[in-house]
Amino acid sequence: MRSVFLLLASFIFNFSSGYSQGSWAAIPNAPSNGRYDDMYFINDSVGFVSQDSEIYRTTDKGTTWTQISTLDSNIYYVRSIEFVNDTIGFAGLLSNALSLPGNTYKTIDGGFSWSLLQNMQINNYD
């Protein structure tokens, strides 16, 4: 019985330490304008982060970030960002005024320019 207990304890220790998550740390050069609403990496180097109405891009695993777009900065903020591949992506914007619907944008050049998708409004819920 003792050997079964030791075998079980050894299994649990090895399983939990082998799959434990490391620690999180702030990236020193990340955009710092407030809340990050979404982040998406299309591979191990290229990623995007949305913050307020701005979209930032990194090509070096998050070491440096460049603002590449601003969408509807007066009323809307970029709530979600998603890419199909390295050029085609979508951004969902919500309104700061609950009475206005959100919008959906599409890019075909890696996030440098965005087009409003007509009839793709997002309802705001409180």
C-alpha positions as a Markdown table, in Angstrom:
| # | Residue | x | y | z |
|---|---|---|---|---|
| 1 | Met | 0.0 | 0.0 | 0.0 |
| 2 | Arg | 2.8 | 2.4 | 0.8 |
| 3 | Ser | 4.4 | 1.8 | -2.6 |
| 4 | Val | 1.1 | 2.7 | -4.3 |
| 5 | Phe | 0.9 | 5.9 | -2.3 |
| 6 | Leu | 4.5 | 6.8 | -3.2 |
| 7 | Leu | 3.8 | 6.1 | -6.9 |
| 8 | Leu | 0.7 | 8.2 | -6.9 |
| 9 | Ala | 2.4 | 11.1 | -5.1 |
| 10 | Ser | 5.3 | 10.9 | -7.5 |
| 11 | Phe | 2.9 | 11.0 | -10.5 |
| 12 | Ile | 1.0 | 14.0 | -9.1 |
| 13 | Phe | 4.2 | 15.9 | -8.3 |
| 14 | Asn | 5.7 | 15.2 | -11.8 |
| 15 | Phe | 2.5 | 16.0 | -13.6 |
| 16 | Ser | 1.8 | 19.3 | -11.8 |
| 17 | Ser | 5.4 | 20.6 | -12.0 |
| 18 | Gly | 5.9 | 19.5 | -15.6 |
| 19 | Tyr | 2.8 | 21.4 | -16.8 |
| 20 | Ser | 2.9 | 24.4 | -14.4 |
| 21 | Gln | 2.7 | 27.9 | -15.9 |
| 22 | Gly | 5.5 | 30.3 | -15.6 |
| 23 | Ser | 5.1 | 33.8 | -14.3 |
| 24 | Trp | 3.7 | 36.8 | -16.0 |
| 25 | Ala | 5.6 | 40.1 | -16.5 |
| 26 | Ala | 4.8 | 43.4 | -18.0 |
| 27 | Ile | 6.5 | 44.1 | -21.4 |
| 28 | Pro | 8.6 | 47.2 | -20.9 |
| 29 | Asn | 7.9 | 48.7 | -24.4 |
| 30 | Ala | 4.2 | 47.9 | -24.6 |
| 31 | Pro | 1.8 | 50.6 | -25.4 |
| 32 | Ser | 0.6 | 52.1 | -22.1 |
| 33 | Asn | -2.5 | 54.2 | -22.7 |
| 34 | Gly | -4.9 | 52.5 | -20.4 |
| 35 | Arg | -6.8 | 49.2 | -20.7 |
| 36 | Tyr | -5.9 | 46.6 | -23.3 |
| 37 | Asp | -9.1 | 45.3 | -24.8 |
| 38 | Asp | -7.7 | 42.5 | -27.0 |
| 39 | Met | -4.5 | 41.0 | -28.2 |
| 40 | Tyr | -3.9 | 38.6 | -31.1 |
| 41 | Phe | -0.8 | 37.0 | -32.4 |
| 42 | Ile | -0.8 | 35.5 | -36.0 |
| 43 | Asn | 2.5 | 33.7 | -35.4 |
| 44 | Asp | 5.3 | 33.6 | -32.8 |
| 45 | Ser | 6.5 | 37.1 | -33.8 |
| 46 | Val | 3.7 | 39.2 | -35.3 |
| 47 | Gly | 0.9 | 40.4 | -33.1 |
| 48 | Phe | -1.7 | 43.1 | -32.6 |
| 49 | Val | -3.1 | 44.8 | -29.5 |
| 50 | Ser | -6.1 | 47.1 | -29.4 |
| 51 | Gln | -6.3 | 49.9 | -26.9 |
| 52 | Asp | -9.1 | 52.5 | -27.0 |
| 53 | Ser | -9.5 | 53.3 | -30.7 |
| 54 | Glu | -5.9 | 52.5 | -31.5 |
| 55 | Ile | -4.3 | 49.3 | -33.0 |
| 56 | Tyr | -0.7 | 48.5 | -32.4 |
| 57 | Arg | 1.5 | 45.9 | -34.1 |
| 58 | Thr | 4.7 | 44.1 | -33.2 |
| 59 | Thr | 6.9 | 42.0 | -35.5 |
| 60 | Asp | 9.5 | 41.0 | -32.8 |
| 61 | Lys | 7.4 | 39.0 | -30.3 |
| 62 | Gly | 6.3 | 42.1 | -28.4 |
| 63 | Thr | 9.7 | 43.7 | -27.8 |
| 64 | Thr | 8.6 | 46.8 | -29.8 |
| 65 | Trp | 5.1 | 48.1 | -30.8 |
| 66 | Thr | 4.1 | 50.5 | -33.5 |
| 67 | Gln | 0.7 | 52.2 | -33.7 |
| 68 | Ile | -0.6 | 51.4 | -37.1 |
| 69 | Ser | -4.3 | 52.5 | -37.0 |
| 70 | Thr | -6.9 | 54.6 | -35.3 |
| 71 | Leu | -10.5 | 53.7 | -35.8 |
| 72 | Asp | -13.5 | 56.0 | -35.1 |
| 73 | Ser | -11.7 | 57.7 | -32.2 |
| 74 | Asn | -14.5 | 60.0 | -31.2 |
| 75 | Ile | -17.1 | 57.6 | -30.0 |
| 76 | Tyr | -15.9 | 54.0 | -30.5 |
| 77 | Tyr | -13.2 | 51.8 | -29.0 |
| 78 | Val | -11.7 | 48.6 | -30.5 |
| 79 | Arg | -13.1 | 45.8 | -28.3 |
| 80 | Ser | -11.8 | 42.8 | -30.3 |
| 81 | Ile | -9.3 | 42.0 | -33.0 |
| 82 | Glu | -8.9 | 38.8 | -34.9 |
| 83 | Phe | -6.8 | 37.7 | -37.9 |
| 84 | Val | -7.4 | 34.9 | -40.4 |
| 85 | Asn | -3.8 | 35.1 | -41.7 |
| 86 | Asp | -1.0 | 37.7 | -41.9 |
| 87 | Thr | -3.1 | 40.1 | -44.0 |
| 88 | Ile | -6.8 | 39.6 | -43.4 |
| 89 | Gly | -8.2 | 40.6 | -40.1 |
| 90 | Phe | -11.3 | 42.0 | -38.4 |
| 91 | Ala | -11.9 | 44.4 | -35.6 |
| 92 | Gly | -15.1 | 44.8 | -33.6 |
| 93 | Leu | -15.7 | 48.3 | -32.2 |
| 94 | Leu | -18.2 | 49.2 | -29.4 |
| 95 | Ser | -19.6 | 52.6 | -28.7 |
| 96 | Asn | -19.0 | 54.5 | -25.5 |
| 97 | Ala | -22.7 | 55.6 | -25.9 |
| 98 | Leu | -24.9 | 52.6 | -25.3 |
| 99 | Ser | -27.5 | 54.1 | -27.6 |
| 100 | Leu | -25.2 | 53.6 | -30.6 |
| 101 | Pro | -24.5 | 50.2 | -32.2 |
| 102 | Gly | -20.9 | 49.1 | -32.6 |
| 103 | Asn | -19.2 | 48.5 | -35.9 |
| 104 | Thr | -17.1 | 45.9 | -37.6 |
| 105 | Tyr | -14.0 | 46.6 | -39.7 |
| 106 | Lys | -11.9 | 44.5 | -42.1 |
| 107 | Thr | -8.3 | 44.8 | -43.2 |
| 108 | Ile | -6.6 | 43.1 | -46.1 |
| 109 | Asp | -3.2 | 44.6 | -45.6 |
| 110 | Gly | -2.1 | 43.4 | -42.2 |
| 111 | Gly | -3.9 | 46.2 | -40.2 |
| 112 | Phe | -2.5 | 49.2 | -41.8 |
| 113 | Ser | -5.9 | 50.2 | -43.3 |
| 114 | Trp | -9.4 | 49.2 | -42.3 |
| 115 | Ser | -12.8 | 49.3 | -44.1 |
| 116 | Leu | -16.1 | 49.5 | -42.4 |
| 117 | Leu | -18.3 | 46.4 | -43.1 |
| 118 | Gln | -21.7 | 47.7 | -43.9 |
| 119 | Asn | -24.7 | 46.0 | -42.2 |
| 120 | Met | -22.4 | 44.4 | -39.6 |
| 121 | Gln | -23.3 | 46.4 | -36.6 |
| 122 | Ile | -22.8 | 45.1 | -33.1 |
| 123 | Asn | -25.5 | 45.7 | -30.4 |
| 124 | Asn | -24.3 | 47.2 | -27.2 |
| 125 | Tyr | -25.7 | 45.7 | -24.0 |
| 126 | Asp | -25.4 | 47.2 | -20.6 |
